[in-house]
C-alpha cells in the first residue's frame, strides 16, 4: 500500500523551516521547527535542518506560520453530483490531502464494474484517495429481479484491493438481522485486518453494543453529545460530521466539558456538495468549527489527521509529520481559520494561496460503465394513478410526513378521491411522490408526502439514497410526468418544472449521477434550483436533499421504495390505503 520509501541519502528536495510545527504525536506546538522532504516522503523534522539542505534544495521560509499534517476526510461520498477530479480541484487548496470515500451511488448503478472503474482512476491523483467496499449496495440495491447489483463474493473480492481500506458503512438494523452474506463479508474484512464502518443512527444501549460486537469499528452517526460519549466509551471511533447532509460538530460543545478522552474522535464531512464546498470549505471548515465550539487546535487537527489514519491502518503513511511518512504538509497562517497558504502532497507543492497548481485528470472509464437512467416506454400521467376503493369522497391514506431534512414520520390523513383515484391535496400540503426503478423496468411506488411545501410544479432527481433510483415530488401528475421524462432526456440530474416548462435543471450525464462541470458552475446551478424551489413554496431547507432522502431506509419512520411504502422499524411493506373498503 503506497509507494516504497525513497532509497539513498543526499540533500532534501524541499525544506520548510522556521515555522511552528503542530505535532499530533506529542500534542505539542514546536516553535522554529521545520520539515525536510525528499521525493514523496519526509526525511526529517526538527529545529535544525541544515544537514538536509543542499545546493538544489528548495527552501520555504515559514516564520509566523504553522506546519500541520495534510487533512484527511475519513468518511465521504465522492461518486455523485460532482466528479472526483473537479471536487479535488476545489478541495485540494483547502488542505485536503487524503480521502476515504464510500462508492455506494456508483455501485448501485453498475455494481462491481463501476467500483473497479472508479478505482482505476485513483492511481495518478495528486493526493491519496482510498475507498471502502460498498456494503449498502449489497444490502439495499436491486437490479430489477430482487437480487442486489453487487454480490457478497464481489464485495469480498473488492476487499482484497490495496486501495480498499475496509467494508463501507453497515446499517445496524440490517446487521442485527444476521444476514449470512453480510456476516461473511464482515469476517472477510476483519481477516484482512481492514475496518468495518458503522451506521448506528438511533442505536443505543444493548442494541448498540450487540451491533458493535459484530466487529464494527466506527460510527459516523452520533448527533448529540450523549451519543458521541457513548460510542467513545465503547471503544469505537466516533466520527462527527460537518458537511452538506449533517452538521453535528456543535454537539462537541457538550462533550468537551465531560472530560471524556477524545483520542478516538474523528472529524469527517460525510459529503460536501459544490455550494458548500465553495461557500464554507471541506475538512478545513470542519476543523475550524471544532475549534469554534471549544476543541483545542491540536486536538482538532489530530481528529482530522492522525486518529483517522490510525483507524484505517495507514498511520505509517499519513496522519502526522514524521520521518518516512508521505510529505503531506500544510503551511497555515492561522490555526483557528485553517486556510492554507501552501498545500504539499506527496512532496509536491500542489496549491498556493487558494489556487490549485496541478492538473487533475478525469476518469473516462466511469462514463463507459455507468448506464443512463431510463423510464418505461411512453411514461405518462396514467402511470401515476393511485386507485381508491370508491369513486369519490375521501379515503384515509398513509402519508410520509417530512419531519426534518432527512427524517420522516408516518401520518394518516384523509385525501380526496376523484374518479376512483386518490389525488394530492395541496391545501393540506400533501403532494404526490413517486419512486421508479432507474432501469426502466417499471417497478414503482406512487405515494404522498406532507410538509415539502410546493404550491406548483414538480421536482425530480435521478438518484436517491440506498438505491440510486428516480424520485419526484409534485403538485400535479402532469408536471411529475414531465420532469421525469425530461430527467431521462438530459441523461439524469435534477429538474424543476412548472406547467410543463423547465424552470431549472442540472444535467448529470455520467450515469445520471455525476456532472463533470466545474464545481463553481454546479454550485451556481444548485443555488438556482434551491431558490426556484423555494420560490414556488418549498418549505424544507434543502429541497434536493430531502428529495434524495425520501428513499432512505436506515432511519425512521416510513420511506418510499420501488417495491412499496416501507415501515423502517418493522421492515414491512404496508398498504397505502388505511381503509381498503
Secondary structure, DSSP 8 states (H G I E B T S, - for coil): -------S-S--SEEEEEEEEEETTTTEEEEEEEEEEETTEEEEEES--GGG--TT-EEEE-TT-EEEE-EEEEEEE-SSEE-HHHHHHHHGGGTEEEEEEE-HHHHHHHHHHHHHHHHHTSTT-SSEEEEEE-HHHHHH---SSSS-SS-HHHHHHHTTSTTEEEEEEEEHHHHTTT-HHHHHHHHHHHHTT-EEEEE-TT--HHHHHHHHTTT--EES---SHHHHHHHHHTTSEEEEEBSSS-B-GGGHHHHGGGT---TTEEEE-S---HHHHHHT-SHHHHHHHHHHTT--HHHHHHHTTHHHHHHTT-TTTSSS--TTSB--EEEES-TTTT-EEEEEETTEEEEETTEE-S-----HHHHHH----B--TT--GGGG--B-SSSEEEEEEEEEEE-SSS-EEEEEEEEEEETTEE--BGGGTEEEEEEE-TBSS--EEEEEEES---SS-EEEES--TTT--EEEEESSHHHHHHHHHHHHHTTSEEEEEETTEEEEEEE-TBTTTEE-S-HHHHHHHHHHHHHHHHHTT--SS-HHHHHHGGG--SSSSEEEETTEEEETTTTEEE-SBS---
